[in-house]
């Protein structure tokens, strides 16, 4: 006997109509889908952080190289 709680009222799925059971199944499917999407968003957020960090490092390298180039030219 599975139970589901809606608005603080507990329902026994065994006592539900076929249509109500179908709605519960759809709700469960939707919850699972939303969890998958949350996981995908977490992956995308992690990738974004990695890309930002990689960009920062690249820009720092470029700044360091530009500084070296300017220093070499000023010595000439």
BATOR-715078 format. One record per residue: x, y, z of N, C-alpha, C, CB in turn. Coordinates in steps of 0.2 Angstrom, whole numbers, padded with zeros to 4 digits, always signed. Glycine has a CB too. Layout:
N
XYZXYZXYZXYZ...
# end
This chain:
76
+0004-0006+0000+0000+0000+0000+0004+0006+0000-0005+0000+0006+0005+0009-0006+0009+0016-0006+0004+0022-0004+0011+0017-0013+0007+0026-0001+0004+0032+0001+0007+0038-0002+0004+0033+0009+0003+0043-0003+0005+0050-0006+0002+0055-0001+0003+0050-0013+0006+0060+0000+0003+0066+0004+0003+0072+0000+0008+0067+0010-0003+0075+0000-0005+0081-0004-0008+0086+0000-0009+0080-0011-0005+0092+0001-0008+0097+0006-0010+0094+0013-0015+0100+0003-0005+0091+0015-0005+0088+0022-0011+0083+0023-0006+0093+0027-0013+0080+0017-0018+0075+0018-0015+0068+0015-0025+0076+0014-0015+0063+0018-0012+0057+0016-0017+0052+0012-0009+0053+0021-0015+0050+0006-0020+0046+0002-0016+0039+0001-0021+0049-0005-0020+0034+0001-0018+0027-0001-0019+0026-0008-0022+0022+0004-0014+0025-0012-0015+0024-0019-0019+0018-0021-0008+0023-0022-0019+0013-0016-0023+0007-0018-0031+0009-0018-0022+0002-0012-0033+0014-0015-0040+0016-0015-0041+0021-0021-0042+0019-0008-0036+0023-0025-0037+0028-0030-0040+0025-0036-0031+0032-0031-0044+0029-0040-0046+0027-0046-0040+0026-0051-0051+0032-0049-0042+0023-0057-0036+0022-0062-0034+0029-0064-0039+0018-0068-0038+0034-0065-0036+0040-0067-0032+0044-0062-0043+0045-0069-0034+0043-0056-0029+0046-0051-0023+0043-0050-0033+0045-0044-0022+0036-0051-0016+0032-0051-0012+0035-0057-0017+0025-0052-0015+0036-0063-0011+0038-0069-0008+0045-0067-0016+0039-0075-0012+0049-0064-0010+0056-0062-0004+0056-0057-0015+0060-0058-0004+0051-0052+0002+0050-0048+0008+0047-0052+0000+0044-0042+0007+0043-0056+0012+0041-0061+0015+0046-0065+0010+0035-0065+0011+0051-0067+0014+0057-0071+0017+0061-0066+0008+0060-0074+0015+0062-0060+0018+0066-0055+0025+0063-0054+0014+0067-0049+0026+0057-0053+0032+0054-0051+0037+0054-0057+0031+0046-0049+0034+0054-0063+0039+0054-0069+0041+0061-0069+0035+0053-0075+0037+0066-0068+0039+0073-0068+0044+0075-0063+0033+0078-0067+0043+0072-0057+0048+0073-0051+0055+0070-0053+0046+0070-0045+0055+0064-0056+0061+0061-0059+0065+0066-0064+0060+0054-0061+0060+0068-0069+0063+0072-0074+0066+0079-0071+0057+0074-0079+0063+0082-0066+0065+0088-0063+0072+0087-0060+0060+0091-0058+0072+0081-0056+0079+0079-0053+0084+0078-0058+0078+0073-0049+0083+0075-0064+0088+0075-0069+0090+0082-0072+0085+0070-0075+0085+0086-0073+0087+0093-0075+0091+0096-0070+0080+0097-0076+0090+0096-0063+0094+0099-0058+0101+0096-0058+0090+0097-0051+0101+0090-0059+0108+0087-0060+0112+0090-0066+0108+0079-0060+0108+0090-0072+0112+0093-0078+0114+0100-0076+0107+0092-0084+0109+0104-0073+0111+0111-0071+0117+0111-0067+0105+0115-0068+0118+0107-0062+0124+0107-0058+0130+0105-0062+0123+0101-0052+0129+0101-0067+0135+0099-0071+0137+0105-0075+0133+0093-0076+0132+0109-0078+0133+0115-0082+0136+0120-0078+0127+0117-0085+0134+0121-0071+0137+0126-0067+0144+0124-0065+0133+0126-0060+0146+0118-0064+0153+0116-0063+0157+0117-0069+0153+0108-0061+0154+0116-0075+0158+0117-0081+0159+0125-0082+0155+0114-0087+0154+0129-0081+0155+0136-0081+0161+0139-0077+0148+0140-0079+0161+0136-0071+0166+0138-0066+0173+0136-0069+0165+0135-0059+0174+0130-0072+0180+0128-0074+0182+0132-0080+0179+0121-0077+0177+0134-0085+0179+0138-0090+0181+0145-0088+0173+0139-0095+0177+0148-0083+0179+0155-0081+0186+0155-0078+0174+0157-0075+0188+0149-0074+0195+0149-0071+0200+0148-0076+0195+0143-0066+0198+0144-0082+0203+0143-0087+0204+0150-0091+0201+0138-0092+0199+0154-0092+0199+0160-0095+0204+0165-0091+0192+0163-0096+0202+0165-0084+0206+0169-0080+0214+0168-0081+0204+0169-0073+0215+0161-0080+0222+0159-0081+0225+0161-0088+0223+0152-0080+0222+0161-0093+0224+0162-0100+0225+0170-0100+0219+0160-0105+0221+0174-0097+0221+0181-0097+0227+0183-0093+0215+0184-0095+0228+0180-0088+0234+0182-0083+0241+0180-0087+0234+0178-0077+0241+0174-0091+0247+0173-0095+0248+0178-0100+0246+0166-0098+0243+0180-0103+0243+0185-0109+0246+0192-0106+0236+0186-0112+0243+0194-0100+0246+0200-0097+0253+0199-0095+0241+0201-0090+0255+0193-0092+0262+0192-0091+0266+0193-0097+0263+0186-0087+0264+0190-0102+0268+0190-0109+0268+0197-0111+0265+0185-0114+0263+0201-0111+0263+0208-0113+0267+0212-0109+0256+0211-0113+0268+0211-0103+0272+0215-0098+0279+0213-0100+0271+0213-0091+0281+0207-0101+0288+0205-0103+0290+0208-0110+0289+0197-0104+0285+0208-0115+0286+0211-0121+0287+0218-0121+0280+0210-0126+0283+0222-0117+0284+0229-0116+0291+0231-0112+0278+0232-0112+0293+0226-0108+0299+0228-0104+0305+0227-0109+0300+0223-0098+0305+0222-0113+0310+0220-0118+0311+0226-0123+0309+0214-0122+0305+0229-0125+0305+0234-0130+0308+0241-0127+0298+0236-0133+0306+0242-0120+0309+0248-0117+0316+0248-0116+0305+0249-0111+0319+0242-0115+0326+0241-0114+0330+0243-0120+0328+0234-0112+0327+0242-0126+0331+0244-0132+0332+0251-0134+0327+0241-0138
# end
